[in-house]
Amino acid sequence: MCNVTPPSHSNRKSFSPIIVRESPVKRIAQSGNLTGEPRRVRDLAAELHALAQKWSLLHLEGLQLLTAMVPAVHRRREEGIESSVLQDQCNQLCEIHKSMSDVVAIMDTIAKQYRGLEVLRKTDDQPMFLTWPPSKFSEVSSRLSQAYRAELEAKRRVVENVAHGRDEATATYYMALWMHQVYIDTDAELGLESMLLETGLREVACASSR
């Protein structure tokens, strides 16, 4: 039978305690309010979300308008006459695009504010909420504004060309270009959703136990 000598206290390694920084998200439930930089970061994230929702509404409004414009373009080509209805629709589409441009301009401003915060806290790039440091907010907001700006440019081509299409097929192509929003990809959408989760604006959906 083997005799096992228990380890002495002198052989045990000592460990330093790990200090976990309390998240401001947790403090919201306790005090009801955020202040200072965390409050500003959270407010900007909420504004980005509201802008993305506004863009979605404008996108759908433009798509409905284009759906009505396609047959109007076809009739104009077939009948060889100018349509006042089509002109009115073009003007409406221009206004929608202008509103989208305003959305992107505000997104650019928010990205610059996040960038400013990153610069101010360059020597203290610690998480402000759960895991994201200021540099992550700057990175995601910049990528988001760039995605929407690229999509805005694609939609500008639609606005300028849809009424001058050679036939219905060309007009349909421009409608599809407006509809699919290839520049606002999954990465951009996921980045915004992750930002909402990080700042406590979106709760994590937990699967129910079976």
Short mmCIF file of the C-alpha atoms (twelve columns), coordinates in Angstrom:
data_MODEL
# 
_entry.id   MODEL 
# 
loop_
_atom_site.group_PDB 
_atom_site.id 
_atom_site.type_symbol 
_atom_site.label_atom_id 
_atom_site.label_alt_id 
_atom_site.label_comp_id 
_atom_site.label_asym_id 
_atom_site.label_seq_id 
_atom_site.Cartn_x 
_atom_site.Cartn_y 
_atom_site.Cartn_z 
_atom_site.pdbx_PDB_model_num 
ATOM 1   C CA . MET A 1   0.000   0.000  0.000   1 
ATOM 2   C CA . CYS A 2   1.414   3.364  -1.032  1 
ATOM 3   C CA . ASN A 3   1.708   6.189  1.448   1 
ATOM 4   C CA . VAL A 4   0.716   9.464  -0.140  1 
ATOM 5   C CA . THR A 5   2.185   12.484 1.527   1 
ATOM 6   C CA . PRO A 6   -0.259  15.413 1.421   1 
ATOM 7   C CA . PRO A 7   1.166   18.533 -0.189  1 
ATOM 8   C CA . SER A 8   2.503   21.060 2.208   1 
ATOM 9   C CA . HIS A 9   1.327   24.664 2.179   1 
ATOM 10  C CA . SER A 10  4.757   25.725 1.037   1 
ATOM 11  C CA . ASN A 11  4.351   23.759 -2.215  1 
ATOM 12  C CA . ARG A 12  1.096   25.400 -3.143  1 
ATOM 13  C CA . LYS A 13  1.197   28.157 -5.733  1 
ATOM 14  C CA . SER A 14  -0.253  31.474 -4.748  1 
ATOM 15  C CA . PHE A 15  -2.644  33.206 -7.082  1 
ATOM 16  C CA . SER A 16  -3.487  36.873 -7.293  1 
ATOM 17  C CA . PRO A 17  -7.196  37.635 -7.121  1 
ATOM 18  C CA . ILE A 18  -8.819  38.568 -10.429 1 
ATOM 19  C CA . ILE A 19  -10.628 41.870 -10.338 1 
ATOM 20  C CA . VAL A 20  -13.562 41.955 -12.746 1 
ATOM 21  C CA . ARG A 21  -14.714 45.397 -13.708 1 
ATOM 22  C CA . GLU A 22  -18.411 45.913 -13.065 1 
ATOM 23  C CA . SER A 23  -20.371 46.632 -16.208 1 
ATOM 24  C CA . PRO A 24  -22.378 49.864 -16.431 1 
ATOM 25  C CA . VAL A 25  -25.169 47.703 -17.887 1 
ATOM 26  C CA . LYS A 26  -25.460 46.029 -14.492 1 
ATOM 27  C CA . ARG A 27  -25.545 49.384 -12.748 1 
ATOM 28  C CA . ILE A 28  -28.526 50.465 -14.859 1 
ATOM 29  C CA . ALA A 29  -30.721 47.972 -13.035 1 
ATOM 30  C CA . GLN A 30  -29.450 49.278 -9.700  1 
ATOM 31  C CA . SER A 31  -29.520 53.028 -10.236 1 
ATOM 32  C CA . GLY A 32  -31.679 53.402 -13.338 1 
ATOM 33  C CA . ASN A 33  -29.264 55.757 -15.103 1 
ATOM 34  C CA . LEU A 34  -25.933 55.886 -16.891 1 
ATOM 35  C CA . THR A 35  -23.742 58.951 -16.800 1 
ATOM 36  C CA . GLY A 36  -20.694 60.294 -18.560 1 
ATOM 37  C CA . GLU A 37  -19.073 58.450 -21.441 1 
ATOM 38  C CA . PRO A 38  -21.043 55.188 -21.031 1 
ATOM 39  C CA . ARG A 39  -24.288 57.165 -21.279 1 
ATOM 40  C CA . ARG A 40  -23.060 58.918 -24.424 1 
ATOM 41  C CA . VAL A 41  -21.933 55.662 -26.015 1 
ATOM 42  C CA . ARG A 42  -25.285 54.033 -25.262 1 
ATOM 43  C CA . ASP A 43  -27.259 57.010 -26.606 1 
ATOM 44  C CA . LEU A 44  -25.264 56.953 -29.848 1 
ATOM 45  C CA . ALA A 45  -25.936 53.236 -30.252 1 
ATOM 46  C CA . ALA A 46  -29.664 53.863 -29.783 1 
ATOM 47  C CA . GLU A 47  -29.508 56.641 -32.385 1 
ATOM 48  C CA . LEU A 48  -27.770 54.340 -34.870 1 
ATOM 49  C CA . HIS A 49  -30.539 51.800 -34.376 1 
ATOM 50  C CA . ALA A 50  -33.231 54.442 -34.936 1 
ATOM 51  C CA . LEU A 51  -31.463 55.595 -38.116 1 
ATOM 52  C CA . ALA A 52  -31.283 52.025 -39.445 1 
ATOM 53  C CA . GLN A 53  -35.022 51.656 -38.832 1 
ATOM 54  C CA . LYS A 54  -35.728 54.950 -40.599 1 
ATOM 55  C CA . TRP A 55  -33.634 53.776 -43.554 1 
ATOM 56  C CA . SER A 56  -35.648 50.544 -43.711 1 
ATOM 57  C CA . LEU A 57  -38.906 52.475 -43.898 1 
ATOM 58  C CA . LEU A 58  -37.530 54.716 -46.670 1 
ATOM 59  C CA . HIS A 59  -36.248 51.647 -48.490 1 
ATOM 60  C CA . LEU A 60  -39.701 50.037 -48.449 1 
ATOM 61  C CA . GLU A 61  -41.343 53.302 -49.498 1 
ATOM 62  C CA . GLY A 62  -38.992 53.563 -52.460 1 
ATOM 63  C CA . LEU A 63  -39.577 49.935 -53.414 1 
ATOM 64  C CA . GLN A 64  -43.344 50.442 -53.484 1 
ATOM 65  C CA . LEU A 65  -42.853 53.496 -55.664 1 
ATOM 66  C CA . LEU A 66  -40.565 51.638 -58.069 1 
ATOM 67  C CA . THR A 67  -43.079 48.805 -58.338 1 
ATOM 68  C CA . ALA A 68  -45.576 51.358 -59.675 1 
ATOM 69  C CA . MET A 69  -42.970 53.052 -61.886 1 
ATOM 70  C CA . VAL A 70  -41.952 49.958 -63.873 1 
ATOM 71  C CA . PRO A 71  -45.231 49.627 -65.835 1 
ATOM 72  C CA . ALA A 72  -45.346 53.414 -66.234 1 
ATOM 73  C CA . VAL A 73  -41.915 53.330 -67.905 1 
ATOM 74  C CA . HIS A 74  -43.136 50.547 -70.193 1 
ATOM 75  C CA . ARG A 75  -46.266 52.460 -71.192 1 
ATOM 76  C CA . ARG A 76  -44.263 55.577 -71.955 1 
ATOM 77  C CA . ARG A 77  -41.978 53.609 -74.269 1 
ATOM 78  C CA . GLU A 78  -44.896 51.871 -75.937 1 
ATOM 79  C CA . GLU A 79  -47.034 54.971 -76.410 1 
ATOM 80  C CA . GLY A 80  -44.164 57.388 -77.041 1 
ATOM 81  C CA . ILE A 81  -45.569 60.120 -74.800 1 
ATOM 82  C CA . GLU A 82  -44.307 61.709 -71.608 1 
ATOM 83  C CA . SER A 83  -46.195 60.869 -68.441 1 
ATOM 84  C CA . SER A 84  -46.839 63.474 -65.766 1 
ATOM 85  C CA . VAL A 85  -47.524 60.626 -63.343 1 
ATOM 86  C CA . LEU A 86  -44.099 59.152 -64.036 1 
ATOM 87  C CA . GLN A 87  -42.482 62.552 -63.515 1 
ATOM 88  C CA . ASP A 88  -44.225 62.899 -60.157 1 
ATOM 89  C CA . GLN A 89  -42.994 59.438 -59.176 1 
ATOM 90  C CA . CYS A 90  -39.433 60.377 -60.114 1 
ATOM 91  C CA . ASN A 91  -39.673 63.470 -57.938 1 
ATOM 92  C CA . GLN A 92  -40.919 61.388 -55.016 1 
ATOM 93  C CA . LEU A 93  -38.060 58.930 -55.460 1 
ATOM 94  C CA . CYS A 94  -35.601 61.828 -55.406 1 
ATOM 95  C CA . GLU A 95  -37.064 63.004 -52.104 1 
ATOM 96  C CA . ILE A 96  -36.745 59.520 -50.633 1 
ATOM 97  C CA . HIS A 97  -33.117 59.376 -51.706 1 
ATOM 98  C CA . LYS A 98  -32.479 62.796 -50.166 1 
ATOM 99  C CA . SER A 99  -33.901 61.560 -46.853 1 
ATOM 100 C CA . MET A 100 -31.641 58.514 -47.085 1 
ATOM 101 C CA . SER A 101 -28.696 60.826 -47.648 1 
ATOM 102 C CA . ASP A 102 -29.613 62.680 -44.442 1 
ATOM 103 C CA . VAL A 103 -29.637 59.360 -42.558 1 
ATOM 104 C CA . VAL A 104 -26.153 58.481 -43.797 1 
ATOM 105 C CA . ALA A 105 -24.817 61.941 -42.917 1 
ATOM 106 C CA . ILE A 106 -25.918 61.469 -39.297 1 
ATOM 107 C CA . MET A 107 -24.388 57.971 -39.253 1 
ATOM 108 C CA . ASP A 108 -21.101 59.516 -40.403 1 
ATOM 109 C CA . THR A 109 -21.296 62.041 -37.561 1 
ATOM 110 C CA . ILE A 110 -21.906 59.293 -35.001 1 
ATOM 111 C CA . ALA A 111 -18.940 57.306 -36.332 1 
ATOM 112 C CA . LYS A 112 -16.759 60.420 -35.922 1 
ATOM 113 C CA . GLN A 113 -17.938 60.836 -32.330 1 
ATOM 114 C CA . TYR A 114 -17.061 57.225 -31.554 1 
ATOM 115 C CA . ARG A 115 -13.687 57.806 -33.186 1 
ATOM 116 C CA . GLY A 116 -13.170 60.862 -31.001 1 
ATOM 117 C CA . LEU A 117 -13.902 58.817 -27.899 1 
ATOM 118 C CA . GLU A 118 -11.404 56.189 -29.040 1 
ATOM 119 C CA . VAL A 119 -8.714  58.852 -29.394 1 
ATOM 120 C CA . LEU A 120 -9.485  60.355 -25.981 1 
ATOM 121 C CA . ARG A 121 -9.243  56.944 -24.314 1 
ATOM 122 C CA . LYS A 122 -6.321  55.619 -26.301 1 
ATOM 123 C CA . THR A 123 -4.376  54.897 -23.135 1 
ATOM 124 C CA . ASP A 124 -7.413  53.308 -21.462 1 
ATOM 125 C CA . ASP A 125 -8.914  50.980 -24.057 1 
ATOM 126 C CA . GLN A 126 -10.762 48.913 -21.458 1 
ATOM 127 C CA . PRO A 127 -14.335 47.626 -21.917 1 
ATOM 128 C CA . MET A 128 -16.948 50.263 -21.185 1 
ATOM 129 C CA . PHE A 129 -19.809 47.793 -20.873 1 
ATOM 130 C CA . LEU A 130 -19.306 44.044 -21.233 1 
ATOM 131 C CA . THR A 131 -16.431 43.279 -23.599 1 
ATOM 132 C CA . TRP A 132 -16.132 46.133 -26.116 1 
ATOM 133 C CA . PRO A 133 -13.442 48.794 -25.668 1 
ATOM 134 C CA . PRO A 134 -14.004 52.241 -27.257 1 
ATOM 135 C CA . SER A 135 -12.020 51.166 -30.321 1 
ATOM 136 C CA . LYS A 136 -14.607 48.464 -31.073 1 
ATOM 137 C CA . PHE A 137 -17.458 50.974 -31.082 1 
ATOM 138 C CA . SER A 138 -15.414 53.147 -33.447 1 
ATOM 139 C CA . GLU A 139 -14.680 50.221 -35.748 1 
ATOM 140 C CA . VAL A 140 -18.276 48.952 -35.955 1 
ATOM 141 C CA . SER A 141 -19.874 52.392 -36.396 1 
ATOM 142 C CA . SER A 142 -17.400 53.267 -39.169 1 
ATOM 143 C CA . ARG A 143 -18.064 50.006 -40.971 1 
ATOM 144 C CA . LEU A 144 -21.810 50.588 -40.638 1 
ATOM 145 C CA . SER A 145 -21.708 54.133 -42.035 1 
ATOM 146 C CA . GLN A 146 -19.504 52.993 -44.927 1 
ATOM 147 C CA . ALA A 147 -21.945 50.209 -45.791 1 
ATOM 148 C CA . TYR A 148 -24.906 52.584 -45.846 1 
ATOM 149 C CA . ARG A 149 -22.975 55.174 -47.851 1 
ATOM 150 C CA . ALA A 150 -22.113 52.569 -50.487 1 
ATOM 151 C CA . GLU A 151 -25.771 51.540 -50.648 1 
ATOM 152 C CA . LEU A 152 -26.790 55.180 -50.952 1 
ATOM 153 C CA . GLU A 153 -24.556 55.490 -54.024 1 
ATOM 154 C CA . ALA A 154 -26.142 52.392 -55.572 1 
ATOM 155 C CA . LYS A 155 -29.576 53.871 -55.008 1 
ATOM 156 C CA . ARG A 156 -28.463 57.139 -56.604 1 
ATOM 157 C CA . ARG A 157 -27.844 55.223 -59.827 1 
ATOM 158 C CA . VAL A 158 -31.375 53.849 -59.618 1 
ATOM 159 C CA . VAL A 159 -32.879 57.307 -59.116 1 
ATOM 160 C CA . GLU A 160 -30.967 58.753 -62.062 1 
ATOM 161 C CA . ASN A 161 -31.618 55.940 -64.530 1 
ATOM 162 C CA . VAL A 162 -34.831 54.060 -63.800 1 
ATOM 163 C CA . ALA A 163 -37.092 56.409 -65.775 1 
ATOM 164 C CA . HIS A 164 -34.756 56.326 -68.786 1 
ATOM 165 C CA . GLY A 165 -34.689 52.574 -69.208 1 
ATOM 166 C CA . ARG A 166 -34.932 51.228 -72.755 1 
ATOM 167 C CA . ASP A 167 -37.658 48.777 -71.799 1 
ATOM 168 C CA . GLU A 168 -39.545 47.232 -68.917 1 
ATOM 169 C CA . ALA A 169 -36.751 44.716 -68.288 1 
ATOM 170 C CA . THR A 170 -34.248 47.523 -67.676 1 
ATOM 171 C CA . ALA A 171 -36.623 49.267 -65.283 1 
ATOM 172 C CA . THR A 172 -37.149 45.944 -63.490 1 
ATOM 173 C CA . TYR A 173 -33.375 45.578 -63.142 1 
ATOM 174 C CA . TYR A 174 -33.148 48.953 -61.390 1 
ATOM 175 C CA . MET A 175 -36.015 47.990 -59.097 1 
ATOM 176 C CA . ALA A 176 -34.126 44.805 -58.139 1 
ATOM 177 C CA . LEU A 177 -30.976 46.847 -57.542 1 
ATOM 178 C CA . TRP A 178 -32.894 49.014 -55.107 1 
ATOM 179 C CA . MET A 179 -34.528 46.037 -53.408 1 
ATOM 180 C CA . HIS A 180 -31.563 43.786 -52.594 1 
ATOM 181 C CA . GLN A 181 -29.281 46.268 -50.764 1 
ATOM 182 C CA . VAL A 182 -26.111 44.252 -51.382 1 
ATOM 183 C CA . TYR A 183 -23.858 46.673 -49.489 1 
ATOM 184 C CA . ILE A 184 -25.816 46.433 -46.240 1 
ATOM 185 C CA . ASP A 185 -24.717 42.867 -45.676 1 
ATOM 186 C CA . THR A 186 -24.988 40.455 -42.764 1 
ATOM 187 C CA . ASP A 187 -21.764 41.759 -41.209 1 
ATOM 188 C CA . ALA A 188 -23.154 45.299 -41.011 1 
ATOM 189 C CA . GLU A 189 -26.457 44.135 -39.524 1 
ATOM 190 C CA . LEU A 190 -24.716 41.814 -37.068 1 
ATOM 191 C CA . GLY A 191 -22.396 44.616 -35.999 1 
ATOM 192 C CA . LEU A 192 -25.330 46.847 -35.105 1 
ATOM 193 C CA . GLU A 193 -27.140 44.054 -33.258 1 
ATOM 194 C CA . SER A 194 -23.981 43.239 -31.322 1 
ATOM 195 C CA . MET A 195 -23.645 46.903 -30.362 1 
ATOM 196 C CA . LEU A 196 -27.201 46.901 -29.016 1 
ATOM 197 C CA . LEU A 197 -26.471 43.772 -26.983 1 
ATOM 198 C CA . GLU A 198 -23.200 45.208 -25.687 1 
ATOM 199 C CA . THR A 199 -24.851 48.397 -24.412 1 
ATOM 200 C CA . GLY A 200 -27.869 46.646 -22.914 1 
ATOM 201 C CA . LEU A 201 -30.312 48.064 -25.476 1 
ATOM 202 C CA . ARG A 202 -31.102 44.558 -26.660 1 
ATOM 203 C CA . GLU A 203 -31.566 41.626 -24.305 1 
ATOM 204 C CA . VAL A 204 -30.028 38.262 -25.025 1 
ATOM 205 C CA . ALA A 205 -32.698 35.765 -26.011 1 
ATOM 206 C CA . CYS A 206 -32.082 32.597 -24.011 1 
ATOM 207 C CA . ALA A 207 -33.437 29.293 -25.268 1 
ATOM 208 C CA . SER A 208 -35.934 27.729 -22.883 1 
ATOM 209 C CA . SER A 209 -34.794 24.540 -21.245 1 
ATOM 210 C CA . ARG A 210 -36.380 21.370 -22.468 1 
# 
